[in-house]
Amino acid sequence: MTVTIDDVIMQIEELRLELVKMKVSKGYSDPEVVRASQKLDKVLNEYQELVKHTKSDFLKRIK
């Protein structure tokens, strides 16, 4: 299954909302909040790589 940029954006938004809810009830230093933040960081890194490769592929096609 191919992951699209839109799929990753949806996942980022879901994780972000989950993190905001947790932070309000538990605080920034709660281990569960830290894990959720790390999970969001991982998906943001995946998004960055996907965008980089998409841009690179696009530039190769237009040359």
Backbone torsions as a table, in degrees:
resi	resn	phi	psi	omega
1	MET	NA	131.3	179.9
2	THR	-87.2	132.4	177.7
3	VAL	-91.9	127.7	179.3
4	THR	-98.8	164.0	176.4
5	ILE	-59.0	-39.7	179.1
6	ASP	-61.8	-38.8	177.3
7	ASP	-60.9	-45.0	-178.1
8	VAL	-68.1	-39.6	177.6
9	ILE	-61.0	-42.0	177.7
10	MET	-62.5	-42.4	179.3
11	GLN	-64.1	-42.2	177.9
12	ILE	-59.0	-46.3	-178.4
13	GLU	-64.2	-41.2	177.9
14	GLU	-62.6	-45.6	179.7
15	LEU	-66.0	-38.1	179.5
16	ARG	-63.2	-45.9	179.4
17	LEU	-63.5	-40.8	177.4
18	GLU	-61.1	-43.5	-179.8
19	LEU	-63.9	-42.4	179.3
20	VAL	-61.1	-44.8	179.2
21	LYS	-61.2	-45.1	179.9
22	MET	-62.7	-43.9	-176.6
23	LYS	-60.7	-39.3	-179.1
24	VAL	-63.6	-41.1	-176.0
25	SER	-88.8	-23.7	-172.5
26	LYS	-118.3	-22.1	-176.9
27	GLY	92.5	162.4	-174.5
28	TYR	-66.4	-31.9	-172.4
29	SER	-93.5	0.9	177.0
30	ASP	-62.0	134.5	-178.3
31	PRO	-55.6	-35.7	178.8
32	GLU	-67.3	-37.6	177.9
33	VAL	-67.7	-40.8	178.4
34	VAL	-62.3	-43.5	178.6
35	ARG	-63.2	-42.1	178.8
36	ALA	-63.9	-38.3	177.9
37	SER	-65.4	-40.6	178.7
38	GLN	-66.2	-37.7	177.4
39	LYS	-64.0	-43.2	177.3
40	LEU	-62.8	-43.1	177.5
41	ASP	-56.6	-43.2	-179.6
42	LYS	-61.3	-45.2	-179.5
43	VAL	-68.3	-35.9	175.9
44	LEU	-63.3	-38.4	176.3
45	ASN	-64.9	-40.6	177.1
46	GLU	-62.4	-41.0	177.7
47	TYR	-60.4	-45.9	-179.7
48	GLN	-59.8	-43.2	178.3
49	GLU	-64.4	-42.4	179.6
50	LEU	-62.3	-43.4	179.1
51	VAL	-64.8	-42.7	-179.5
52	LYS	-61.0	-45.3	-179.2
53	HIS	-69.4	-37.8	178.5
54	THR	-63.5	-43.9	179.0
55	LYS	-64.6	-43.2	179.3
56	SER	-61.8	-44.3	179.0
57	ASP	-63.2	-41.2	179.2
58	PHE	-62.2	-45.0	-179.4
59	LEU	-64.7	-35.0	177.2
60	LYS	-65.3	-38.3	-178.2
61	ARG	-70.6	-30.8	-175.8
62	ILE	-87.9	-7.4	179.9
63	LYS	-81.2	NA	NA
